[in-house]
Amino acid sequence: MGEKAEQGIFQVEYIVLGLVVLAIISIGVEPTGNETENLEVTHISGTISLSTQSSLEAFGLGEFDPYADAEVELDSSGVISDGCVTCVTPPVGIHINGTVNISNLTGGGPGLGYVEGTLDLVYLREFVSDGFIGREWLTVDWGAGDQSRHWEIFMLHSPPRWSPDDRDLAAFVPVDGGKESRTGPWLFVDVMIDQALNVQGCLPDSSRCVGSPSSDIKLEATRNIASPLKSIQHPPEWVQIEVISTNNNSPTIMSDIRGLMELGEQVNSSPWCHEANQEIVAFQSWNVSANNGIVISPMSTWLDALTLPSTSFTPAGGTWSEVDTVNNLGCAALLNDDGILRLGVSFQT
């Protein structure tokens, strides 16, 4: 795989950098002594060392040197979405929102060494039967002035993806009063006296992080008795856009993700997006090889170690389309040979 595709992989992985903190919600821990007590993470605080260039790029800070510090203060709650007319069961998931303040920024020129940002993240899954996921939605909004970013990801699994509840049994081994990940980036979790979780770990592509005390991630998660799920509006549906313009411009916003696909010849196919009423500046569609052997799996090793059902997708044959709009919104979509949307990814600055 070429350099461009490798860069694209890191961009896709860090689209869900916010899931690093989301993931501790799903860590399996020993019973507290009251087996009927169901605990959930309600607040996450701590620091993440942005030790890699790709982690900085996720926040729109790619011009700065690695090893800036991100201080997080985030609230978390379980949610159920309202308004999905095509769902078999109401999608459920997690909503995380709060502040992420980045300091010690160096190398990017004068006038900017500190960034105050807000993170708002929603992750939803539709269970079509016991333990099987039919569709997933991820929305990430990073608000920080000129460095603001917004992502939308949709996945349709056919056949449905199996997601057992007890994956943590194989993901961790007991070590020094806590749990340590068996494989992948180093991760250590221990339960404190008040049932809070203390989490340390390494970012997926960190070259210097080998474990405590040099960990990239140092977080504490407060846990309380689980509350009823909060109702939220379902993410916007992806729709096919009728293109009237005859311009021959090539889209560029989603080019990194395009590098993950084994594209063939260009074809005449209308693009897809979750925003239908946008002025289009460029669009294009291609055939996709059915045997490219690529698996799109954002931060899968880290998330699997944390027992969060990782977002994994293997592109099959079909049609890949991209569209850029006048509002700096880029949408990319993968359709199977029957014209059914399997994957949708959008990015907007």
Residue pairs with C-beta under 8 A, 6 or more apart in sequence:
1 9
1 294
2 259
4 255
4 256
4 259
5 259
5 260
7 256
7 259
8 255
8 256
8 257
8 258
8 259
8 260
9 260
10 54
10 57
10 205
11 54
11 57
11 58
11 256
11 257
12 256
12 257
12 260
12 296
12 298
13 54
13 204
13 205
13 298
13 299
14 54
14 55
14 57
14 58
14 299
15 58
15 138
15 140
15 151
15 153
15 298
15 345
15 347
16 138
16 140
16 153
16 298
16 299
16 311
17 55
17 58
17 59
17 299
18 96
18 119
18 121
18 140
18 142
19 121
19 123
19 138
19 298
19 299
19 303
19 308
20 48
20 201
20 203
20 217
20 299
20 302
21 44
21 48
21 72
21 74
21 96
21 219
22 76
22 94
22 96
22 121
22 123
22 308
23 302
23 303
23 306
23 307
23 308
24 41
24 44
24 189
24 197
24 199
24 219
24 221
24 306
25 40
25 41
25 76
25 94
25 221
25 308
26 306
26 307
26 308
26 309
27 168
27 179
27 189
27 197
27 199
27 306
27 307
28 166
28 168
28 169
28 172
28 307
29 179
29 189
29 191
29 197
30 191
31 37
32 39
32 195
37 225
38 225
38 226
39 195
39 223
39 224
39 225
39 226
40 76
40 77
40 78
40 223
40 224
40 225
40 226
40 227
41 76
41 197
41 221
41 222
41 223
42 75
42 76
42 77
42 222
42 223
42 224
43 73
43 74
43 75
43 76
43 221
43 222
44 72
44 73
44 74
44 75
44 76
44 96
44 98
44 219
44 220
44 221
44 222
45 72
45 73
45 74
45 219
45 220
45 222
46 71
46 72
46 199
46 217
46 218
46 219
46 220
47 69
47 70
47 71
47 72
47 217
47 218
47 219
48 55
48 69
48 70
48 72
48 203
48 216
48 217
48 218
48 219
49 67
49 68
49 69
49 70
49 209
49 216
49 217
50 56
50 59
50 61
50 66
50 67
50 68
50 69
50 70
50 102
51 66
51 67
51 203
51 206
51 208
51 209
51 216
52 66
52 203
52 205
52 206
52 207
53 62
53 66
54 205
55 66
55 203
56 62
56 64
56 66
56 68
58 142
58 149
59 70
59 100
59 102
59 115
59 117
59 142
59 144
59 147
59 149
60 142
60 144
60 146
60 147
60 148
60 149
60 349
61 68
61 102
61 105
61 108
61 115
61 147
63 107
63 108
63 109
64 105
64 106
64 107
64 108
65 105
65 106
65 107
65 108
67 104
68 102
68 103
68 104
68 105
68 106
69 102
69 103
69 104
70 100
70 101
70 102
71 100
71 101
71 102
71 103
72 98
72 99
72 100
72 119
72 219
73 98
73 99
74 96
74 97
74 98
74 99
74 100
74 119
75 96
75 97
75 98
76 94
76 95
76 96
77 94
77 95
77 227
77 230
78 92
78 93
78 94
78 95
78 226
78 227
78 229
78 230
79 92
79 93
79 94
79 95
79 122
79 124
79 229
79 230
79 231
79 232
80 90
80 91
80 92
80 229
80 230
80 231
80 232
81 90
81 91
81 92
81 93
81 124
81 137
81 231
81 232
81 233
81 234
81 235
82 90
82 231
82 232
82 233
82 234
83 233
83 234
84 90
84 91
84 126
84 234
86 237
87 126
87 135
88 126
88 127
88 128
88 134
89 126
89 127
89 128
90 126
91 124
91 125
91 126
91 135
91 137
91 234
92 124
92 125
92 127
92 229
93 122
93 123
93 124
93 125
93 137
94 121
94 122
94 123
95 121
95 122
95 230
95 232
96 119
96 120
96 121
96 122
97 118
97 119
97 120
97 121
98 118
98 119
99 116
99 117
99 118
99 119
100 117
100 118
100 119
100 142
101 114
101 115
101 116
101 117
102 114
102 115
102 117
103 113
103 114
104 113
105 112
105 113
105 114
105 115
106 113
115 144
115 145
115 147
116 144
117 142
117 143
117 144
117 147
118 141
118 142
118 143
118 144
119 140
119 141
119 142
119 143
120 139
120 140
120 141
120 143
121 138
121 139
121 140
121 141
122 137
122 138
122 139
122 232
122 235
123 136
123 137
123 138
123 139
124 136
124 137
124 138
124 234
124 235
125 133
125 135
125 136
125 163
125 309
126 133
126 134
126 135
126 136
127 133
127 134
128 134
128 160
129 160
131 162
131 163
131 164
131 165
132 160
132 161
132 162
132 163
133 157
133 160
133 161
133 162
133 163
133 309
134 156
134 157
134 160
135 154
135 155
135 156
135 157
136 153
136 154
136 155
136 157
136 311
137 152
137 153
137 154
137 234
137 235
138 151
138 152
138 153
138 311
139 150
139 151
139 152
139 153
139 235
140 149
140 150
140 151
141 149
141 150
141 151
142 148
142 149
142 150
148 349
149 347
149 348
149 349
150 346
150 347
150 348
150 349
151 345
151 346
151 347
152 235
152 236
152 274
152 344
152 345
152 346
153 311
153 344
153 345
153 346
154 235
154 238
154 274
154 341
154 343
154 344
154 345
155 311
155 313
155 342
155 343
155 344
156 340
156 341
156 342
156 343
157 313
158 336
158 340
158 342
161 309
161 312
163 309
167 304
167 307
168 307
170 182
171 181
171 182
171 304
171 305
171 306
171 307
172 179
172 180
172 181
172 182
172 189
172 305
173 179
173 180
173 182
175 188
176 190
177 190
178 188
178 189
178 190
178 191
178 198
179 188
179 189
179 190
180 186
180 187
180 188
180 189
181 187
181 188
181 201
181 305
182 305
183 301
183 305
184 204
184 301
184 302
184 304
184 305
185 201
185 202
185 203
185 204
185 206
185 209
185 301
185 302
185 305
186 201
186 202
186 209
186 210
186 211
186 215
187 199
187 200
187 201
187 202
187 302
187 305
187 306
188 199
188 200
188 201
188 211
188 212
188 215
189 197
189 198
189 199
190 197
190 198
191 197
191 198
192 198
192 220
195 223
196 220
196 221
196 222
196 223
197 220
197 221
197 223
198 219
198 220
199 217
199 218
199 219
199 220
199 221
200 212
200 215
200 217
200 218
200 219
201 215
201 216
201 217
201 302
202 209
202 210
202 211
202 215
202 216
202 217
203 209
203 216
203 217
203 302
204 299
204 301
204 302
206 216
208 214
209 215
209 216
235 274
236 274
236 275
237 274
238 272
238 273
238 274
238 333
238 341
238 344
239 272
239 273
239 274
239 276
240 270
240 271
240 272
241 270
241 271
241 272
241 273
241 276
241 278
241 280
241 323
242 270
243 270
243 271
243 280
243 283
243 323
245 280
245 283
247 281
247 282
249 281
249 282
249 283
249 324
250 282
250 284
251 282
251 283
251 284
251 322
251 323
251 324
251 330
252 282
252 324
252 330
253 322
253 324
253 328
253 329
253 330
253 347
254 322
254 324
254 330
254 331
254 332
254 345
254 347
257 332
257 345
258 320
258 322
258 332
260 294
260 296
260 315
261 286
261 288
261 292
261 294
261 315
261 320
261 334
262 288
262 289
262 291
262 292
262 294
262 315
263 286
263 287
263 288
263 289
263 320
264 286
264 287
264 288
264 289
265 286
265 287
266 284
266 285
266 286
267 285
267 286
267 287
267 319
268 285
269 285
269 319
269 321
269 335
270 285
270 321
271 283
271 285
271 321
271 322
271 323
271 331
271 333
272 321
272 323
272 331
272 333
272 335
272 341
272 344
273 323
273 325
273 329
273 331
273 333
273 344
273 346
274 331
274 344
274 346
275 325
275 329
275 331
275 346
278 325
278 326
278 327
278 329
279 325
279 326
279 327
280 323
280 324
280 325
280 326
281 324
281 325
281 326
282 322
282 323
282 324
283 321
283 322
283 323
283 324
284 321
284 322
285 319
285 320
285 321
285 322
286 319
286 320
286 321
287 317
287 318
287 319
287 320
288 315
288 316
288 317
288 318
288 319
288 320
288 334
289 317
290 316
290 317
290 318
291 317
292 315
294 314
294 315
295 312
295 313
295 314
296 312
296 313
296 314
296 315
296 343
297 310
297 311
297 312
297 313
298 310
298 311
299 310
300 310
300 311
300 312
303 309
303 310
303 311
304 310
313 342
313 343
315 334
315 342
315 343
316 336
316 342
317 336
317 337
318 334
318 335
318 336
318 337
318 342
319 334
319 335
320 332
320 333
320 334
321 332
321 333
321 335
322 330
322 331
322 332
322 333
323 330
323 331
324 330
325 331
327 348
328 348
328 349
329 346
329 347
329 348
330 346
330 347
330 348
331 344
331 345
331 346
332 344
332 345
332 346
333 341
333 343
333 344
333 345
334 341
334 342
334 343
334 344
335 341
335 342
336 342
